[in-house]
Amino acid sequence: MALTRDMQRRLNALEDAQPLMAALAIDQQERVRDRFVDQEGPGRRPWTPLSPVTIEKREKDGLIPIRILSARGDLAGSITYRTDGRGFTIGTDGAVADYAAIHQFGGKAGRGKKVEIPARPFLGFDDQDLEILQEELIDWLENP
């Protein structure tokens, strides 16, 4: 279902869209956190499995079960949102920004940048996210 002209007009006329944007953002924040449980990124694309070296190191450090991007839960716990009343963004808090970026986009890491980290995107909107957001928006506008 798409936004009707009347819905678009009502959305544009909202004096304070902050509650709506916060509700949409909170739902999307939870969907991003669910990706850590499901071990997949936007579009339900599975994350690249951990390397045997990483698995061995984690076992040695007692970090079991061995979950991708979830050894301690810091990254999933850092997922935040911001809204300006006209939209929202989903991201991570500043404490894990570098760690989050290397895992979102992939690249070289470690001492001397000798370790290749595969991209394991956890942020982003896929078609299902957009469909859910649109349904929530329509429901909000139909039932103010």
Summary of the structure (lengths in Angstrom):
residues: 144
radius of gyration: 18.5
end to end distance: 18.0
largest distance: 60.0
contacts: 350
relative contact order: 0.19
helix: 53%
strand: 12%
